Amino acid sequence: MALFVEHKSDVFVVFKDLYALIKNKFGNTIKVLRSDNGTEYVNQKFEQFLVSSGIEHQTTCVNTPEQNGVAERKNRHLLEVARSLMFTMNVPKFLWGEAMKTTTYLINRMPLRVLDNKSPAELLLN
């Protein structure tokens, strides 16, 4: 499931939906949220929700994406694969969101050596 936001102000609503999905579908909770110091994450409403849900909020230093290296590398991987798909299939730019959803779907179903040749989706969904 890929969730996209059109405006930064939508991040809180999407995060609450994701939190509920993880809790209901998988019986787990989010324990830590790491974000930059963007106002979409650092505001009173978001902080109140995190505190009431028992989620620790870690923020990185300003202008230091290297502090969130794993997420930055995954974002780059997703973008490169989506660009390749769009370029190879000569897809118009307005289908960027669909290309990202397709990319995410494909990557989550590729077996990985670090997961004993199982895919992330296989491990998550049994």
C-alpha positions in Angstrom: 0.0 0.0 0.0 1.5 3.3 -1.1 0.3 6.5 0.5 1.1 9.8 -1.3 0.4 13.3 0.0 -0.2 16.3 -2.2 0.4 18.8 0.5 2.7 18.7 3.5 -0.4 19.6 5.7 -1.8 16.1 4.8 1.1 14.3 6.5 -0.6 14.1 9.9 -3.8 12.5 8.6 -1.9 10.0 6.5 0.3 9.1 9.5 -2.7 8.5 11.7 -4.2 6.2 9.0 -0.9 4.3 8.7 -0.7 4.0 12.5 -4.3 2.5 12.6 -3.5 0.1 9.7 -0.4 -1.2 11.4 -2.2 -1.6 14.7 -5.3 -3.3 13.3 -3.8 -5.4 10.5 -0.5 -6.5 12.0 -1.2 -6.1 15.8 1.9 -3.9 16.2 2.5 -0.3 17.0 5.0 2.3 15.8 7.6 2.8 18.5 9.8 5.5 17.1 9.3 8.1 14.4 12.4 9.7 13.0 11.9 12.9 10.9 13.6 16.1 9.9 12.6 19.2 11.6 9.9 20.0 9.0 6.8 21.7 10.3 4.7 18.8 8.9 6.2 16.7 11.8 7.0 19.2 14.4 3.8 20.9 15.5 1.5 20.7 18.5 -1.2 18.5 17.0 1.4 15.9 15.7 3.3 15.9 19.0 0.2 15.4 21.1 -0.8 12.4 18.9 2.7 10.9 19.3 2.8 11.4 23.0 -0.7 9.9 23.5 0.2 6.9 21.3 3.5 6.3 23.1 5.6 7.0 20.1 9.1 8.5 20.6 9.8 11.3 18.1 13.4 11.6 17.1 14.4 14.6 14.9 17.6 14.9 12.9 19.7 18.0 12.8 18.8 20.6 10.2 20.3 19.9 6.7 21.8 16.6 7.6 20.1 13.9 5.5 23.1 11.6 6.3 21.6 11.1 9.8 18.8 9.2 8.2 21.0 7.3 5.8 18.9 4.1 5.4 15.7 6.1 4.5 17.7 8.3 2.1 19.2 5.3 0.3 15.8 3.7 0.0 14.3 6.9 -1.4 17.1 7.1 -3.9 16.6 3.5 -4.9 12.8 4.0 -5.4 13.3 7.2 -7.5 16.0 5.5 -9.7 13.8 2.5 -10.4 10.7 4.6 -11.1 12.7 6.9 -13.5 14.0 3.8 -15.3 10.5 2.3 -15.6 9.1 5.6 -16.9 12.0 6.1 -19.4 11.9 2.6 -20.7 8.2 2.5 -21.2 8.0 6.1 -22.4 5.4 7.0 -19.8 4.2 10.6 -19.5 5.2 12.5 -16.3 1.7 12.8 -15.0 1.8 9.1 -14.2 4.7 9.6 -11.7 2.6 8.5 -8.7 1.6 5.2 -10.4 5.2 4.6 -11.4 6.2 5.0 -7.7 3.5 2.6 -6.6 4.6 0.0 -9.2 8.2 0.4 -8.1 7.3 0.0 -4.5 5.3 -3.1 -5.3 8.1 -4.7 -7.3 10.9 -3.9 -4.8 8.8 -5.3 -1.9 8.4 -8.6 -3.8 12.0 -9.1 -4.8 13.8 -11.8 -2.7 16.8 -10.4 -0.8 19.9 -12.3 0.3 19.8 -10.6 3.7 16.3 -12.0 4.3 17.4 -15.6 3.4 16.1 -15.1 -0.2 12.7 -14.1 1.0 10.9 -10.9 0.0 9.9 -8.2 2.5 6.3 -8.8 1.5 6.6 -12.5 2.1 8.0 -11.9 5.6 5.4 -9.2 6.5 2.3 -11.0 5.1 3.5 -14.7 5.6 
